[in-house]
């Protein structure tokens, strides 16, 4: 059972993504999570939510984005739900540096930043992405 | 994010402030395009106040870098915060960009700049 939990629901719009990031940072700071983990999760959640707004809701009236944050000891789990058509994230790897790619970093970065990245499209609504960060350093106050 | 620009011995120094994301990346791209259109080819991007960068911000920096390099110019980055530097290291883009500690060092390293 989670020792700490928080949830946020926002419209699935690009301009909401910085708001989601700020909310996530605020919660994790309150949980005294290390700055590096906060930075990793802020970027990973940004990339997922941005993809939802730019791709998932591209051709339809935007639905919502639900973000659920839970802490189990030294594990942080972030669950992100949308109501967009099912989209299975590809197994992307980072572009080679010499290619100087002008894109293709997003999902590959997410996979590099978290310990688990799971997509579930089998529910009654949209996509559910779960990101897990393990061995999280908690700052003792 | 607030974008500011000043000239240092013919080098366009662009200072970023805040997060470099999808929206802010486009603002940077517009400023960069304008400066390129004015004939500028030497750039330093000051990142000391950038506390966040996402894939769109990275992509925009790569786009600017490629554009200026194709025009026989240079673009350097300075003062990356640890969280931003880490993303450059993860993507190994730190091997492609010239990254310095401050404006003075970056300007000094640019070829053809009056010293």
gemmi code that builds the backbone of each chain (N, CA, C; Angstrom):
import gemmi

chains = {
    "A": [
        ("UNK", (0.837, -1.194, 0.000), (0.000, 0.000, 0.000), (0.880, 1.255, 0.000)),
        ("UNK", (0.472, 2.228, -0.802), (1.278, 3.442, -0.916), (1.261, 4.222, 0.391)),
        ("UNK", (2.422, 4.763, 0.738), (2.489, 5.583, 1.943), (2.104, 7.026, 1.644)),
        ("UNK", (2.255, 7.409, 0.381), (1.910, 8.766, -0.037), (1.244, 8.674, -1.399)),
        ("UNK", (0.236, 9.481, -1.629), (-0.431, 9.485, -2.933), (-0.869, 10.907, -3.284)),
        ("UNK", (-0.949, 11.168, -4.594), (-1.466, 12.456, -5.052), (-2.022, 12.264, -6.454)),
        ("UNK", (-3.035, 13.002, -6.800), (-3.611, 12.890, -8.139), (-3.883, 14.283, -8.708)),
        ("UNK", (-3.856, 14.345, -10.027), (-4.139, 15.604, -10.727), (-4.865, 15.261, -12.019)),
        ("UNK", (-5.890, 16.009, -12.337), (-6.583, 15.869, -13.615), (-6.621, 17.230, -14.292)),
        ("UNK", (-6.166, 17.247, -15.557), (-6.151, 18.514, -16.306), (-6.669, 18.252, -17.713)),
        ("UNK", (-7.107, 19.296, -18.412), (-7.452, 19.124, -19.830), (-6.218, 18.688, -20.620)),
        ("UNK", (-6.423, 17.889, -21.649), (-5.312, 17.357, -22.428), (-4.780, 18.352, -23.445)),
        ("UNK", (-4.270, 19.460, -22.967), (-3.776, 20.539, -23.820), (-2.299, 20.786, -23.546)),
        ("UNK", (-1.573, 21.152, -24.607), (-0.128, 21.341, -24.478), (0.223, 22.351, -23.384)),
        ("UNK", (-0.578, 23.411, -23.300), (-0.246, 24.445, -22.304), (-0.410, 23.963, -20.869)),
        ("UNK", (-1.040, 22.810, -20.693), (-1.186, 22.255, -19.343), (0.064, 21.487, -18.898)),
        ("UNK", (0.912, 21.124, -19.847), (2.047, 20.254, -19.517), (3.000, 20.910, -18.501)),
        ("UNK", (3.360, 22.193, -18.663), (4.199, 22.802, -17.616), (3.522, 22.802, -16.249)),
        ("UNK", (2.212, 22.935, -16.244), (1.463, 22.909, -14.978), (1.582, 21.528, -14.329)),
        ("UNK", (1.460, 20.486, -15.146), (1.615, 19.120, -14.626), (3.016, 18.952, -14.030)),
        ("UNK", (4.008, 19.446, -14.765), (5.400, 19.309, -14.317), (5.611, 20.031, -12.979)),
        ("UNK", (5.068, 21.236, -12.874), (5.225, 21.991, -11.629), (4.535, 21.276, -10.463)),
        ("UNK", (3.359, 20.738, -10.743), (2.626, 20.005, -9.705), (3.447, 18.800, -9.232)),
        ("UNK", (3.964, 18.047, -10.197), (4.747, 16.858, -9.865), (5.979, 17.222, -9.033)),
        ("UNK", (6.662, 18.270, -9.457), (7.844, 18.707, -8.702), (7.472, 19.075, -7.265)),
        ("UNK", (6.381, 19.801, -7.126), (5.962, 20.232, -5.801), (5.668, 19.055, -4.889)),
        ("UNK", (4.977, 18.057, -5.422), (4.657, 16.873, -4.611), (5.944, 16.141, -4.215)),
        ("UNK", (6.829, 15.947, -5.186), (8.054, 15.176, -4.908), (8.989, 15.924, -3.955)),
        ("UNK", (9.022, 17.229, -4.058), (9.802, 18.018, -3.086), (9.219, 17.802, -1.688)),
        ("UNK", (7.899, 17.806, -1.611), (7.245, 17.580, -0.322), (7.532, 16.195, 0.242)),
        ("UNK", (7.765, 15.240, -0.630), (8.099, 13.876, -0.197), (9.611, 13.728, 0.045)),
        ("UNK", (10.330, 14.827, -0.067), (11.784, 14.921, 0.136), (12.573, 13.949, -0.746)),
        ("UNK", (12.104, 13.805, -1.969), (12.801, 12.985, -2.959), (14.006, 13.773, -3.484)),
        ("UNK", (15.078, 13.065, -3.852), (16.292, 13.754, -4.295), (16.045, 14.551, -5.585)),
        ("UNK", (16.854, 15.587, -5.749), (16.685, 16.483, -6.908), (16.853, 15.734, -8.225)),
        ("UNK", (17.744, 14.764, -8.265), (17.975, 14.033, -9.514), (16.751, 13.215, -9.917)),
        ("UNK", (16.128, 12.574, -8.954), (14.916, 11.794, -9.250), (13.779, 12.722, -9.676)),
        ("UNK", (13.672, 13.854, -9.014), (12.637, 14.816, -9.392), (12.852, 15.262, -10.841)),
        ("UNK", (14.093, 15.555, -11.190), (14.391, 15.992, -12.561), (14.054, 14.884, -13.565)),
        ("UNK", (14.404, 13.647, -13.237), (14.136, 12.527, -14.151), (12.634, 12.342, -14.366)),
        ("UNK", (11.883, 12.348, -13.271), (10.442, 12.122, -13.403), (9.746, 13.323, -14.044)),
        ("UNK", (10.241, 14.522, -13.765), (9.646, 15.706, -14.394), (9.792, 15.629, -15.910)),
        ("UNK", (10.959, 15.185, -16.366), (11.163, 15.067, -17.809), (10.353, 13.908, -18.388)),
        ("UNK", (10.362, 12.772, -17.732), (9.629, 11.614, -18.253), (8.136, 11.914, -18.357)),
        ("UNK", (7.581, 12.522, -17.323), (6.139, 12.836, -17.335), (5.840, 13.910, -18.376)),
        ("UNK", (6.725, 14.870, -18.498), (6.554, 15.892, -19.541), (6.454, 15.243, -20.919)),
        ("UNK", (7.365, 14.324, -21.210), (7.376, 13.701, -22.539), (6.098, 12.896, -22.797)),
        ("UNK", (5.654, 12.148, -21.810), (4.436, 11.351, -21.987), (3.225, 12.266, -22.181)),
        ("UNK", (3.099, 13.265, -21.332), (1.931, 14.154, -21.426), (1.955, 14.966, -22.716)),
        ("UNK", (3.136, 15.366, -23.125), (3.254, 16.110, -24.388), (2.820, 15.227, -25.557)),
        ("UNK", (3.225, 13.978, -25.552), (2.796, 13.067, -26.610), (1.281, 12.898, -26.640)),
        ("UNK", (0.676, 12.855, -25.468), (-0.787, 12.721, -25.418), (-1.445, 13.923, -26.089)),
        ("UNK", (-0.961, 15.127, -25.747), (-1.606, 16.331, -26.299), (-1.319, 16.496, -27.791)),
        ("UNK", (-0.092, 16.188, -28.206), (0.288, 16.449, -29.606), (-0.134, 15.330, -30.552)),
        ("UNK", (-0.200, 14.106, -30.044), (-0.509, 12.972, -30.916), (-1.821, 12.293, -30.546)),
        ("UNK", (-1.981, 11.952, -29.272), (-3.191, 11.245, -28.853), (-4.463, 12.032, -29.133)),
        ("UNK", (-4.432, 13.308, -28.828), (-5.623, 14.146, -28.992), (-5.558, 15.002, -30.260)),
        ("UNK", (-4.648, 14.662, -31.161), (-4.438, 15.515, -32.338), (-5.693, 15.657, -33.195)),
        ("UNK", (-6.378, 14.555, -33.455), (-7.500, 14.585, -34.408), (-8.855, 14.475, -33.725)),
        ("UNK", (-8.876, 14.623, -32.433), (-10.146, 14.524, -31.701), (-10.236, 15.654, -30.683)),
        ("UNK", (-11.416, 15.872, -30.187), (-11.565, 16.846, -29.103), (-10.762, 16.351, -27.903)),
        ("UNK", (-9.846, 17.181, -27.411), (-8.995, 16.700, -26.314), (-9.789, 16.280, -25.085)),
        ("UNK", (-9.438, 15.136, -24.554), (-10.008, 14.696, -23.293), (-9.134, 15.185, -22.147)),
        ("UNK", (-9.046, 14.398, -21.132), (-8.270, 14.797, -19.959), (-6.967, 14.008, -19.865)),
        ("UNK", (-6.117, 14.473, -18.995), (-4.930, 13.712, -18.575), (-5.030, 13.561, -17.061)),
        ("UNK", (-5.000, 12.329, -16.622), (-4.973, 12.063, -15.176), (-3.562, 11.616, -14.809)),
        ("UNK", (-3.014, 12.223, -13.797), (-1.692, 11.822, -13.301), (-1.844, 11.382, -11.854)),
        ("UNK", (-1.419, 10.174, -11.586), (-1.490, 9.634, -10.225), (-0.080, 9.298, -9.769)),
        ("UNK", (0.249, 9.822, -8.640), (1.596, 9.693, -8.112), (1.513, 8.935, -6.793)),
        ("UNK", (2.366, 7.923, -6.647), (2.341, 7.151, -5.404), (3.752, 6.797, -4.991)),
        ("UNK", (3.972, 6.766, -3.699), (5.282, 6.416, -3.141), (5.115, 5.193, -2.253)),
        ("UNK", (5.926, 4.172, -2.564), (5.934, 2.947, -1.766), (7.363, 2.770, -1.255)),
        ("UNK", (7.632, 3.228, -0.081), (9.005, 3.138, 0.428), (9.954, 3.917, -0.455)),
        ("UNK", (10.895, 3.203, -1.115), (11.835, 3.905, -1.990), (11.470, 3.741, -3.470)),
        ("UNK", (10.193, 3.495, -3.719), (9.715, 3.363, -5.100), (8.678, 4.455, -5.373)),
        ("UNK", (8.839, 5.118, -6.516), (7.842, 6.098, -6.961), (7.174, 5.542, -8.211)),
        ("UNK", (5.855, 5.547, -8.201), (5.102, 5.079, -9.359), (4.239, 6.232, -9.862)),
        ("UNK", (4.344, 6.520, -11.156), (3.508, 7.544, -11.782), (2.624, 6.855, -12.806)),
        ("UNK", (1.329, 7.066, -12.696), (0.385, 6.500, -13.648), (-0.275, 7.647, -14.400)),
        ("UNK", (-0.258, 7.563, -15.732), (-0.793, 8.633, -16.572), (-1.868, 8.036, -17.467)),
        ("UNK", (-3.060, 8.584, -17.355), (-4.189, 8.042, -18.117), (-4.740, 9.103, -19.058)),
        ("UNK", (-5.137, 8.653, -20.256), (-5.796, 9.558, -21.187), (-7.030, 8.872, -21.762)),
        ("UNK", (-7.738, 9.578, -22.619), (-8.902, 8.997, -23.285), (-8.691, 8.991, -24.795)),
        ("UNK", (-7.455, 8.987, -25.191), (-7.089, 9.029, -26.610), (-7.163, 7.620, -27.215)),
        ("UNK", (-7.171, 7.536, -28.543), (-7.086, 6.214, -29.177), (-5.849, 5.462, -28.693)),
        ("UNK", (-5.949, 4.140, -28.695), (-4.851, 3.318, -28.192), (-3.587, 3.547, -29.028)),
        ("UNK", (-2.518, 3.799, -28.327), (-1.223, 4.001, -28.982), (-0.171, 3.241, -28.196)),
        ("UNK", (0.436, 2.269, -28.834), (1.480, 1.492, -28.164), (2.824, 2.166, -28.426)),
        ("UNK", (3.471, 2.668, -27.391), (4.757, 3.363, -27.595), (5.792, 2.417, -28.202)),
        ("UNK", (6.500, 2.872, -29.232), (7.524, 2.020, -29.845), (8.717, 1.824, -28.923)),
        ("UNK", (9.486, 0.782, -29.191), (10.722, 0.518, -28.428), (11.833, 1.389, -29.005)),
        ("UNK", (11.697, 2.681, -28.813), (12.642, 3.611, -29.436), (13.955, 3.648, -28.663)),
        ("UNK", (15.058, 3.764, -29.413), (16.344, 4.011, -28.772), (16.801, 5.411, -29.175)),
        ("UNK", (17.697, 5.949, -28.392), (18.161, 7.317, -28.654), (18.881, 7.381, -30.000)),
        ("UNK", (18.675, 8.453, -30.749), (19.387, 8.597, -32.019), (20.892, 8.643, -31.774)),
        ("UNK", (21.701, 8.132, -32.694), (23.153, 8.250, -32.517), (23.547, 9.727, -32.517)),
        ("UNK", (24.494, 10.106, -31.655), (24.812, 11.536, -31.514), (25.317, 12.176, -32.799)),
        ("UNK", (26.082, 11.408, -33.595), (26.635, 12.004, -34.813), (25.553, 12.311, -35.846)),
        ("UNK", (24.369, 11.688, -35.675), (23.274, 11.935, -36.624), (22.700, 13.330, -36.437)),
        ("UNK", (22.921, 13.931, -35.266), (22.349, 15.241, -34.940), (20.870, 15.298, -35.335)),
        ("UNK", (20.144, 14.328, -34.807), (18.726, 14.220, -35.132), (17.944, 15.386, -34.546)),
        ("UNK", (16.989, 15.873, -35.320), (16.147, 16.973, -34.858), (14.847, 16.447, -34.261)),
        ("UNK", (14.862, 15.232, -33.789), (13.696, 14.628, -33.157), (14.014, 13.195, -32.795)),
        ("UNK", (13.051, 12.556, -32.170), (13.240, 11.146, -31.834), (13.864, 10.896, -30.475)),
        ("UNK", (13.926, 11.941, -29.640), (14.544, 11.783, -28.326), (13.520, 11.428, -27.233)),
        ("UNK", (12.278, 11.824, -27.434), (11.297, 11.820, -26.358), (11.104, 10.486, -25.652)),
        ("UNK", (10.530, 9.505, -26.345), (10.240, 8.224, -25.693), (11.516, 7.485, -25.316)),
        ("UNK", (12.556, 7.666, -26.111), (13.827, 7.017, -25.776), (14.391, 7.583, -24.473)),
        ("UNK", (14.235, 8.885, -24.279), (14.670, 9.477, -23.018), (13.855, 8.920, -21.857)),
        ("UNK", (12.547, 8.815, -22.063), (11.694, 8.288, -20.985), (12.176, 6.901, -20.573)),
        ("UNK", (12.443, 6.053, -21.558), (12.899, 4.692, -21.247), (14.238, 4.703, -20.505)),
        ("UNK", (15.053, 5.701, -20.783), (16.349, 5.796, -20.104), (16.223, 6.338, -18.681)),
        ("UNK", (15.180, 7.102, -18.443), (15.070, 7.822, -17.165), (14.376, 7.029, -16.071)),
        ("UNK", (13.607, 6.018, -16.459), (12.841, 5.272, -15.445), (13.240, 3.795, -15.469)),
        ("UNK", (12.876, 3.096, -14.407), (13.210, 1.670, -14.310), (12.143, 0.803, -14.977)),
        ("UNK", (10.929, 1.277, -14.990), (9.854, 0.541, -15.678), (9.003, 1.527, -16.461)),
        ("UNK", (8.601, 1.083, -17.643), (7.745, 1.891, -18.523), (6.757, 0.905, -19.133)),
        ("UNK", (5.529, 0.963, -18.653), (4.530, -0.017, -19.083), (3.328, 0.700, -19.688)),
        ("UNK", (2.912, 0.230, -20.858), (1.702, 0.756, -21.489), (0.603, -0.274, -21.402)),
        ("UNK", (-0.600, 0.179, -21.052), (-1.763, -0.706, -21.004), (-2.912, -0.023, -21.744)),
        ("UNK", (-3.328, -0.646, -22.812), (-4.458, -0.105, -23.570), (-5.668, -1.009, -23.508)),
        ("UNK", (-5.704, -1.848, -22.510), (-6.764, -2.861, -22.456), (-7.961, -2.435, -21.617)),
        ("UNK", (-7.882, -1.261, -21.028), (-8.975, -0.829, -20.163), (-10.166, -0.313, -20.952)),
        ("UNK", (-11.106, 0.265, -20.231), (-12.323, 0.754, -20.883), (-12.130, 2.141, -21.457)),
        ("UNK", (-11.008, 2.760, -21.165), (-10.762, 4.113, -21.670), (-9.293, 4.267, -22.015)),
        ("UNK", (-9.010, 4.764, -23.172), (-7.688, 5.222, -23.573), (-6.488, 4.404, -23.149)),
        ("UNK", (-5.435, 5.145, -22.856), (-4.140, 4.545, -22.547), (-3.795, 4.761, -21.080)),
        ("UNK", (-3.110, 3.794, -20.550), (-2.594, 3.930, -19.180), (-1.096, 3.648, -19.234)),
        ("UNK", (-0.301, 4.630, -18.909), (1.151, 4.447, -18.887), (1.633, 4.529, -17.447)),
        ("UNK", (2.409, 3.555, -17.079), (2.960, 3.521, -15.721), (4.481, 3.648, -15.794)),
        ("UNK", (4.988, 4.592, -15.049), (6.432, 4.808, -14.941), (6.837, 4.503, -13.507)),
        ("UNK", (7.902, 3.755, -13.354), (8.363, 3.401, -12.007), (9.826, 3.773, -11.860)),
        ("UNK", (10.120, 4.412, -10.769), (11.492, 4.750, -10.409), (11.796, 4.030, -9.091)),
        ("UNK", (12.833, 3.203, -9.108), (13.171, 2.400, -7.923), (14.397, 2.962, -7.198)),
        ("UNK", (14.606, 2.452, -5.993), (15.770, 2.864, -5.184), (15.880, 4.379, -5.099)),
        ("UNK", (14.742, 4.991, -4.886), (14.704, 6.449, -4.850), (15.336, 6.956, -3.564)),
        ("UNK", (16.233, 7.903, -3.743), (16.901, 8.480, -2.577), (15.970, 9.498, -1.928)),
        ("UNK", (15.707, 9.276, -0.659), (14.872, 10.201, 0.098), (15.782, 11.024, 1.007)),
        ("UNK", (15.634, 12.323, 0.928), (16.463, 13.196, 1.752), (15.887, 13.234, 3.160)),
        ("UNK", (16.720, 12.907, 4.137), (16.268, 12.934, 5.532), (16.323, 14.363, 6.055)),
        ("UNK", (15.212, 14.847, 6.534), (15.177, 16.226, 7.041), (15.544, 16.259, 8.516)),
    ],
    "B": [
        ("UNK", (9.552, 31.405, -20.104), (10.974, 31.659, -20.321), (11.152, 33.023, -20.962)),
        ("UNK", (12.185, 33.710, -20.529), (12.514, 35.006, -21.102), (13.783, 34.845, -21.932)),
        ("UNK", (13.707, 35.327, -23.162), (14.861, 35.280, -24.052), (15.470, 36.671, -24.119)),
        ("UNK", (16.766, 36.759, -23.901), (17.419, 38.040, -24.102), (18.592, 37.844, -25.050)),
        ("UNK", (18.961, 38.917, -25.705), (20.039, 38.833, -26.691), (20.935, 40.056, -26.541)),
        ("UNK", (22.241, 39.843, -26.595), (23.146, 40.975, -26.692), (24.356, 40.590, -27.544)),
        ("UNK", (25.068, 41.598, -27.982), (26.226, 41.379, -28.843), (27.506, 41.460, -28.000)),
        ("UNK", (28.389, 40.507, -28.205), (29.688, 40.529, -27.524), (30.762, 40.324, -28.588)),
        ("UNK", (31.379, 41.414, -29.012), (32.438, 41.382, -30.038), (31.996, 40.652, -31.305)),
        ("UNK", (30.779, 40.913, -31.729), (30.263, 40.311, -32.955), (29.612, 38.962, -32.755)),
        ("UNK", (29.635, 38.468, -31.529), (28.983, 37.190, -31.220), (27.598, 37.462, -30.641)),
        ("UNK", (26.602, 36.767, -31.172), (25.243, 36.901, -30.642), (25.119, 36.006, -29.413)),
        ("UNK", (24.932, 36.625, -28.268), (24.789, 35.873, -27.014), (23.305, 35.858, -26.644)),
        ("UNK", (22.727, 34.665, -26.689), (21.307, 34.500, -26.360), (21.220, 33.871, -24.980)),
        ("UNK", (20.558, 34.557, -24.080), (20.400, 34.030, -22.721), (18.981, 33.501, -22.555)),
        ("UNK", (18.899, 32.263, -22.086), (17.611, 31.624, -21.843), (17.337, 31.622, -20.344)),
        ("UNK", (16.072, 31.620, -20.017), (15.700, 31.634, -18.604), (14.468, 30.758, -18.418)),
        ("UNK", (14.571, 29.759, -17.538), (13.422, 28.888, -17.285), (13.562, 27.568, -18.002)),
        ("UNK", (12.449, 26.996, -18.404), (12.460, 25.693, -19.054), (12.486, 25.819, -20.572)),
        ("UNK", (13.308, 24.986, -21.209), (13.369, 24.979, -22.674), (12.555, 23.783, -23.157)),
        ("UNK", (11.287, 24.043, -23.473), (10.370, 22.981, -23.872), (9.789, 23.272, -25.250)),
        ("UNK", (8.696, 22.634, -25.582), (8.067, 22.765, -26.903), (7.809, 24.244, -27.252)),
        ("UNK", (7.119, 24.931, -26.367), (6.738, 26.315, -26.638), (7.949, 27.238, -26.635)),
        ("UNK", (8.793, 27.091, -25.635), (9.955, 27.974, -25.520), (10.982, 27.679, -26.607)),
        ("UNK", (11.030, 26.437, -27.025), (11.928, 26.085, -28.119), (11.551, 26.824, -29.397)),
        ("UNK", (10.251, 26.946, -29.633), (9.813, 27.663, -30.833), (10.200, 29.132, -30.748)),
        ("UNK", (10.103, 29.716, -29.551), (10.507, 31.121, -29.383), (12.003, 31.278, -29.661)),
        ("UNK", (12.773, 30.331, -29.174), (14.215, 30.374, -29.449), (14.467, 30.256, -30.946)),
        ("UNK", (13.755, 29.349, -31.602), (13.931, 29.154, -33.036), (13.619, 30.414, -33.828)),
        ("UNK", (12.581, 31.130, -33.407), (12.209, 32.360, -34.104), (13.281, 33.436, -33.937)),
        ("UNK", (13.794, 33.569, -32.727), (14.854, 34.561, -32.496), (16.099, 34.180, -33.285)),
        ("UNK", (16.422, 32.904, -33.260), (17.605, 32.427, -33.969), (17.470, 32.693, -35.469)),
        ("UNK", (16.320, 32.372, -36.024), (16.087, 32.591, -37.458), (16.234, 34.073, -37.812)),
        ("UNK", (15.731, 34.931, -36.930), (15.826, 36.372, -37.194), (17.286, 36.817, -37.195)),
        ("UNK", (18.042, 36.337, -36.234), (19.459, 36.725, -36.155), (20.247, 36.167, -37.340)),
        ("UNK", (19.916, 34.965, -37.755), (20.563, 34.399, -38.947), (20.233, 35.238, -40.174)),
        ("UNK", (18.974, 35.646, -40.284), (18.554, 36.455, -41.432), (19.269, 37.799, -41.446)),
        ("UNK", (19.663, 38.274, -40.257), (20.406, 39.541, -40.177), (21.882, 39.351, -40.501)),
        ("UNK", (22.259, 38.112, -40.739), (23.637, 37.841, -41.151), (24.548, 37.344, -40.051)),
        ("UNK", (24.018, 37.140, -38.874), (24.867, 36.661, -37.769), (25.198, 35.184, -37.947)),
        ("UNK", (26.434, 34.831, -37.617), (26.874, 33.440, -37.788), (27.591, 32.889, -36.553)),
        ("UNK", (27.845, 33.751, -35.571), (28.535, 33.307, -34.350), (27.566, 33.436, -33.176)),
        ("UNK", (27.322, 32.322, -32.511), (26.310, 32.313, -31.454), (26.839, 31.653, -30.185)),
        ("UNK", (26.437, 32.213, -29.072), (26.620, 31.566, -27.769), (25.246, 31.540, -27.109)),
        ("UNK", (24.855, 30.380, -26.649), (23.580, 30.276, -25.933), (23.879, 30.051, -24.452)),
        ("UNK", (23.451, 31.013, -23.671), (23.722, 31.016, -22.234), (22.596, 30.264, -21.517)),
        ("UNK", (22.945, 29.117, -20.943), (21.944, 28.237, -20.333), (21.990, 28.243, -18.805)),
        ("UNK", (22.700, 29.234, -18.235), (22.880, 29.145, -16.770), (21.562, 29.253, -16.009)),
        ("UNK", (20.553, 29.848, -16.626), (19.257, 29.964, -15.942), (18.232, 28.976, -16.502)),
        ("UNK", (18.699, 27.971, -17.237), (17.783, 26.943, -17.774), (17.744, 25.776, -16.788)),
        ("UNK", (16.596, 25.566, -16.190), (16.482, 24.521, -15.161), (15.815, 23.251, -15.686)),
        ("UNK", (15.438, 23.267, -16.969), (14.745, 22.100, -17.524), (14.876, 22.128, -19.040)),
        ("UNK", (15.060, 20.948, -19.620), (15.031, 20.849, -21.081), (14.351, 19.539, -21.441)),
        ("UNK", (13.474, 19.594, -22.439), (12.833, 18.362, -22.887), (13.290, 18.031, -24.307)),
        ("UNK", (12.672, 17.018, -24.895), (13.126, 16.565, -26.213), (12.949, 17.646, -27.275)),
        ("UNK", (11.913, 18.462, -27.131), (11.689, 19.531, -28.106), (12.754, 20.618, -27.977)),
        ("UNK", (13.143, 20.915, -26.743), (14.214, 21.887, -26.529), (15.523, 21.393, -27.097)),
        ("UNK", (15.804, 20.110, -26.849), (17.015, 19.509, -27.417), (16.993, 19.594, -28.940)),
        ("UNK", (15.853, 19.199, -29.504), (15.728, 19.181, -30.971), (15.933, 20.576, -31.554)),
        ("UNK", (15.424, 21.589, -30.843), (15.589, 22.952, -31.351), (17.054, 23.380, -31.299)),
        ("UNK", (17.755, 23.028, -30.231), (19.178, 23.361, -30.162), (19.952, 22.655, -31.278)),
        ("UNK", (19.595, 21.406, -31.554), (20.265, 20.676, -32.639), (19.973, 21.357, -33.979)),
        ("UNK", (18.727, 21.756, -34.163), (18.365, 22.428, -35.419), (19.189, 23.706, -35.596)),
        ("UNK", (19.260, 24.517, -34.547), (20.031, 25.769, -34.617), (21.511, 25.461, -34.893)),
        ("UNK", (22.020, 24.461, -34.193), (23.436, 24.076, -34.349), (23.732, 23.672, -35.792)),
        ("UNK", (22.868, 22.836, -36.359), (23.091, 22.365, -37.736), (22.979, 23.518, -38.719)),
        ("UNK", (22.021, 24.393, -38.463), (21.802, 25.502, -39.387), (23.015, 26.444, -39.402)),
        ("UNK", (23.524, 26.747, -38.229), (24.636, 27.692, -38.188), (25.920, 27.042, -38.712)),
        ("UNK", (26.074, 25.767, -38.450), (27.272, 25.073, -38.942), (27.257, 24.941, -40.464)),
        ("UNK", (26.058, 24.779, -41.035), (25.976, 24.673, -42.499), (26.296, 26.008, -43.154)),
        ("UNK", (26.180, 27.089, -42.396), (26.505, 28.420, -42.913), (27.892, 28.865, -42.480)),
        ("UNK", (28.761, 27.941, -42.159), (30.136, 28.224, -41.741), (30.146, 29.172, -40.528)),
        ("UNK", (29.327, 28.866, -39.582), (29.331, 29.634, -38.344), (29.570, 28.716, -37.167)),
        ("UNK", (29.341, 29.229, -35.981), (29.558, 28.434, -34.772), (28.467, 28.723, -33.752)),
        ("UNK", (28.179, 27.705, -32.989), (27.232, 27.858, -31.887), (27.782, 27.079, -30.695)),
        ("UNK", (27.926, 27.775, -29.580), (28.400, 27.139, -28.349), (27.347, 27.295, -27.263)),
        ("UNK", (27.406, 26.390, -26.307), (26.524, 26.476, -25.145), (27.383, 26.784, -23.926)),
        ("UNK", (26.801, 27.511, -22.982), (27.559, 27.745, -21.744), (26.703, 27.478, -20.516)),
        ("UNK", (27.394, 27.112, -19.442), (26.836, 27.059, -18.084), (25.614, 26.142, -17.963)),
        ("UNK", (25.755, 24.907, -18.424), (24.638, 23.968, -18.279), (24.475, 23.576, -16.812)),
        ("UNK", (23.276, 23.657, -16.322), (22.998, 23.175, -14.968), (23.104, 21.646, -14.961)),
        ("UNK", (23.368, 21.050, -13.801), (23.578, 19.598, -13.760), (22.448, 18.777, -14.389)),
        ("UNK", (21.213, 19.155, -14.152), (20.102, 18.354, -14.700), (20.053, 18.455, -16.223)),
        ("UNK", (20.443, 19.594, -16.754), (20.444, 19.777, -18.208), (21.669, 19.086, -18.818)),
        ("UNK", (22.798, 19.233, -18.158), (24.013, 18.563, -18.642), (23.808, 17.047, -18.699)),
        ("UNK", (23.102, 16.526, -17.713), (22.865, 15.081, -17.673), (22.106, 14.614, -18.921)),
        ("UNK", (21.162, 15.419, -19.376), (20.396, 15.041, -20.571), (21.309, 15.084, -21.805)),
        ("UNK", (22.184, 16.070, -21.858), (23.147, 16.111, -22.961), (24.064, 14.889, -22.932)),
        ("UNK", (24.423, 14.461, -21.739), (25.300, 13.289, -21.629), (24.535, 12.015, -21.996)),
        ("UNK", (23.306, 11.908, -21.568), (22.508, 10.715, -21.886), (22.323, 10.574, -23.397)),
        ("UNK", (22.095, 11.698, -24.053), (21.880, 11.665, -25.506), (23.209, 11.720, -26.268)),
        ("UNK", (24.284, 11.912, -25.519), (25.641, 12.042, -26.052), (25.785, 13.252, -26.977)),
        ("UNK", (24.871, 14.181, -26.858), (24.990, 15.411, -27.635), (26.093, 16.312, -27.072)),
        ("UNK", (26.567, 16.004, -25.870), (27.697, 16.769, -25.323), (28.951, 16.543, -26.152)),
        ("UNK", (28.951, 15.493, -26.981), (30.102, 15.234, -27.845), (30.061, 16.086, -29.113)),
        ("UNK", (28.875, 16.578, -29.428), (28.721, 17.362, -30.652), (28.802, 18.861, -30.388)),
        ("UNK", (28.218, 19.288, -29.284), (28.216, 20.716, -28.968), (29.503, 21.097, -28.236)),
        ("UNK", (29.954, 22.325, -28.480), (31.002, 22.909, -27.647), (30.316, 23.514, -26.432)),
        ("UNK", (30.720, 23.052, -25.258), (30.085, 23.506, -24.015), (31.152, 24.122, -23.120)),
        ("UNK", (30.929, 25.378, -22.727), (31.909, 26.102, -21.915), (31.269, 26.572, -20.611)),
        ("UNK", (32.131, 27.129, -19.765), (31.626, 27.532, -18.448), (30.988, 28.916, -18.451)),
        ("UNK", (31.514, 29.815, -19.300), (30.940, 31.162, -19.297), (31.096, 31.809, -20.673)),
        ("UNK", (30.488, 32.981, -20.804), (30.473, 33.678, -22.090), (31.895, 34.023, -22.527)),
        ("UNK", (32.702, 34.494, -21.590), (34.069, 34.923, -21.953), (34.845, 33.767, -22.575)),
        ("UNK", (34.775, 32.598, -21.970), (35.504, 31.445, -22.507), (34.944, 31.041, -23.874)),
        ("UNK", (33.631, 31.034, -23.997), (33.017, 30.627, -25.265), (33.387, 31.579, -26.387)),
        ("UNK", (33.342, 32.884, -26.104), (33.664, 33.880, -27.130), (35.134, 33.768, -27.515)),
        ("UNK", (35.979, 33.555, -26.512), (37.413, 33.440, -26.769), (37.730, 32.262, -27.686)),
        ("UNK", (36.962, 31.190, -27.568), (37.229, 29.984, -28.358), (36.688, 30.070, -29.790)),
        ("UNK", (35.811, 31.023, -30.035), (35.242, 31.106, -31.378), (36.279, 31.656, -32.337)),
        ("UNK", (36.426, 31.049, -33.515), (37.403, 31.548, -34.480), (36.964, 32.894, -35.076)),
        ("UNK", (37.943, 33.747, -35.291), (37.660, 35.000, -35.973), (37.047, 36.072, -35.118)),
        ("UNK", (37.029, 35.854, -33.781), (36.444, 36.866, -32.898), (37.537, 37.779, -32.397)),
        ("UNK", (37.269, 39.089, -32.427), (38.248, 40.064, -31.961), (38.496, 39.891, -30.462)),
        ("UNK", (39.754, 39.808, -30.070), (40.075, 39.576, -28.647), (40.750, 40.785, -28.029)),
    ],
}
model = gemmi.Model(1)
for chain_id, residues in chains.items():
    chain = gemmi.Chain(chain_id)
    for i, (resn, *xyz) in enumerate(residues, 1):
        res = gemmi.Residue()
        res.name, res.seqid = resn, gemmi.SeqId(i, " ")
        for name, pos in zip(("N", "CA", "C"), xyz):
            atom = gemmi.Atom()
            atom.name, atom.element = name, gemmi.Element(name[0])
            atom.pos, atom.b_iso = gemmi.Position(*pos), 0.0
            res.add_atom(atom)
        chain.add_residue(res)
    model.add_chain(chain)
structure = gemmi.Structure()
structure.add_model(model)
structure.setup_entities()
